[in-house]
């Protein structure tokens, strides 16, 4: 599990990106890069990192499910993800 401060920082960035999304899009369309530069740096979408929703782990992230590979494996083995079963042949 990631540190609580890292997870909190990520959540803060997600809120800030959502708050400034319309304004950033408008300024980009107009080409007003001076005003765009005055906005908070954390309001940029490229600062976001894909993290597991349950543990905050940044590596091994599966986009389709929004969780890390480790949590995915545990949930799949417990039968908590519909349609996913352990393969055997």
N, C-alpha and C positions, 0 to 999 in steps of 0.2 A: 504494500500500500504506500502511496506517495505521501509526503508530508502534507499536513493540513494547510500550511501556508501556500504551497504550490497549487493545490486544488482551489483554494480561495482566490489566488491570483488569476487562475484560469477563468473562474466564474466571473470575476470582476471584468476581465477583458471581454468575455462573451456579452455581458450586459452593455458595456461601452460600445462594442461593435454594433449591437442592435439599436442603441440609442442614436448613433451618428450615421447609420447606413444611408438614410435618405439624403441627408445633407452632403455626405461624401460623394454620393452618386451625382447629385446636382452640380457640385463644384467641379467634378471631373468632366462632366458633360460640357460645362461652360469653359473649361480649360483654365480655371482660376487656381493655379497651383500655389500662389502666395497665401491665399486664404486656407487652402487645403493643408499647407504646412503648419498653420497656426492651430489646427485641431490637435487634440491629444494623440500621441503616438500609439497608445493602446487601443485607439478606436479603429485602427487599420485591421482588416480581416487577415492579412498575412501573419499577424502576430499570434493567431490562434494555433494551438497544437491539438491534434487528435489525441484524446485521452479516454481511457476506459471510464464509463459512467459509474461503475461500482467501486473500483479501486484507485482510479487516477493514474494507472500505469500508462506511460507514453509509448512504450514499444509493443510490438505484436498486436496492433490495433486492427480489428476487423470492422470495416466501415459498415457493412450490411447490418451488423447487429449492434454496433456501437460499444463493444466491449473488447477486452484483450483476449488473446488466444488462450491464456491460462483459465480465465473465468469462463470463457466459452466452453472449454473442455469439461470443466467441473459441472456447469449447468447442463450440458448435453448428456453427460453420464447420469445425472440425476433425473433426466427426462423433463427438464424445465423449459426446453426450447422445442416447440412443436415441429415435427417433420425432420428432426435431426436425430440420427441413430448412429451408433458405433458400427463401422463397417467390418464385415468379416467375410472371408471367402475360403 
